[in-house]
Amino acid sequence: MPKVDGTTLTYNYRTETGVHEFVFHQANRAAVDDWLDYMNQIYDGKTQQDKIYFLLDLRQSGSLPMTYSSSKGLQWMKALKVHPKVRLAMINKPEETILTALFDRLLQTMRLGHLKSANFYGDADDKALEWLLEQ
């Protein structure tokens, strides 16, 4: 998929690294829905052996609505036929460490063995990409 600028988010596939990048412009239900629409397209045709790399930039929008994101995300994951290995890096506003800690705890309770995630803050694009591409 080519780069797509939308109202709620911008999607870009970085061909040189294989990273799917999402820059959120809004922190609302529509942004979550748009993101999951892209995720359906990305996961189409994936196998258990695939690896997928995601970079979510939440610095402009701030944290997404936690209850809605969790509920919709869990529904989406349950509907997946396969769960490839995923690395997810999120770049957040520096002042949102408490919210991201809560989100991390939520992910841990879901016991998603196929998912590794990490949070980064502020101007951390290079660090986030470096972490994503570690083998």
PLY file of the C-alpha trace (Angstrom):
ply
format ascii 1.0
element vertex 135
property float x
property float y
property float z
element edge 134
property int vertex1
property int vertex2
end_header
0.00 0.00 0.00
1.32 3.45 -0.81
1.38 6.30 1.68
-2.16 7.42 2.49
-2.97 10.68 4.27
-6.31 10.58 6.01
-8.23 12.75 8.42
-7.69 10.53 11.45
-4.29 9.04 10.57
-1.59 8.72 7.95
-0.37 5.30 6.86
3.00 4.66 5.24
4.74 1.40 4.38
8.50 1.85 4.62
9.72 -0.47 1.88
13.37 -0.19 2.92
12.65 -1.60 6.42
9.31 -3.38 6.04
7.78 -1.18 8.77
4.11 -0.23 8.68
3.94 3.30 10.07
0.81 4.96 11.42
0.78 8.62 12.44
-2.40 9.37 14.33
-3.89 12.85 13.88
-6.90 12.28 16.10
-7.49 10.27 19.26
-11.05 9.10 18.76
-13.10 6.06 17.82
-12.91 6.88 14.12
-9.10 6.76 14.30
-9.23 3.33 15.94
-11.69 2.10 13.30
-9.54 3.46 10.46
-6.44 1.85 11.96
-8.16 -1.54 12.22
-9.31 -1.24 8.59
-5.65 -0.88 7.58
-4.69 -3.76 9.87
-7.16 -6.03 8.06
-5.49 -5.19 4.76
-2.00 -5.75 6.18
-2.89 -9.11 7.73
-4.62 -10.38 4.59
-2.63 -13.35 3.32
-0.18 -13.43 6.23
0.97 -16.74 7.68
2.07 -17.84 11.13
5.69 -17.63 9.91
5.51 -13.96 8.86
6.91 -11.12 10.94
5.17 -7.74 10.94
6.64 -4.48 12.19
4.46 -1.58 13.30
5.38 1.95 14.31
2.53 3.93 15.88
3.22 7.63 16.29
0.79 9.06 18.85
2.60 12.34 19.52
0.18 14.49 17.55
-3.06 12.82 18.64
-2.21 11.69 22.14
-3.35 8.36 23.51
-6.25 6.63 21.80
-9.45 6.00 23.79
-8.34 3.05 25.93
-11.64 1.26 26.52
-12.75 1.48 22.89
-9.29 0.56 21.55
-9.03 -2.42 23.87
-12.50 -3.70 23.09
-12.22 -3.32 19.32
-8.64 -4.59 19.28
-9.57 -7.72 21.21
-12.49 -8.41 18.85
-10.18 -7.93 15.89
-7.52 -10.27 17.30
-10.06 -12.99 18.06
-11.28 -12.84 14.45
-7.78 -13.35 13.00
-7.11 -16.74 11.47
-3.36 -16.52 12.13
-1.18 -14.60 14.56
2.18 -13.82 12.97
5.00 -12.52 15.14
4.57 -8.79 15.65
6.85 -6.04 16.94
5.02 -2.85 17.86
6.77 0.40 18.75
4.68 3.31 19.98
6.00 6.85 20.13
4.07 8.87 22.68
3.91 12.35 24.09
6.41 12.63 26.96
3.66 13.53 29.44
1.66 10.35 28.78
3.79 7.84 30.66
0.99 6.86 33.07
-1.46 6.10 30.26
1.09 4.06 28.36
1.97 2.12 31.52
-1.72 1.24 31.90
-1.86 0.13 28.27
1.25 -2.05 28.80
-0.42 -3.73 31.79
-3.51 -4.35 29.70
-1.43 -6.00 26.96
0.29 -8.19 29.55
-3.05 -9.47 30.85
-3.98 -10.53 27.32
-0.95 -12.87 27.16
-0.18 -12.22 23.54
2.89 -14.38 23.00
3.17 -13.36 19.36
3.44 -9.64 20.26
6.41 -7.68 21.55
5.81 -4.01 22.21
7.74 -1.04 23.51
6.94 2.59 24.27
9.11 5.53 23.35
8.62 9.20 24.20
9.19 12.49 22.42
11.82 12.67 19.70
12.58 8.95 19.62
12.00 7.94 16.01
15.48 6.47 15.54
15.38 4.55 18.82
11.94 3.15 18.02
13.03 2.00 14.55
16.23 0.50 15.95
14.23 -1.47 18.53
11.70 -2.60 15.92
14.33 -4.05 13.64
16.34 -5.90 16.33
16.48 -9.60 15.60
0 1
1 2
2 3
3 4
4 5
5 6
6 7
7 8
8 9
9 10
10 11
11 12
12 13
13 14
14 15
15 16
16 17
17 18
18 19
19 20
20 21
21 22
22 23
23 24
24 25
25 26
26 27
27 28
28 29
29 30
30 31
31 32
32 33
33 34
34 35
35 36
36 37
37 38
38 39
39 40
40 41
41 42
42 43
43 44
44 45
45 46
46 47
47 48
48 49
49 50
50 51
51 52
52 53
53 54
54 55
55 56
56 57
57 58
58 59
59 60
60 61
61 62
62 63
63 64
64 65
65 66
66 67
67 68
68 69
69 70
70 71
71 72
72 73
73 74
74 75
75 76
76 77
77 78
78 79
79 80
80 81
81 82
82 83
83 84
84 85
85 86
86 87
87 88
88 89
89 90
90 91
91 92
92 93
93 94
94 95
95 96
96 97
97 98
98 99
99 100
100 101
101 102
102 103
103 104
104 105
105 106
106 107
107 108
108 109
109 110
110 111
111 112
112 113
113 114
114 115
115 116
116 117
117 118
118 119
119 120
120 121
121 122
122 123
123 124
124 125
125 126
126 127
127 128
128 129
129 130
130 131
131 132
132 133
133 134
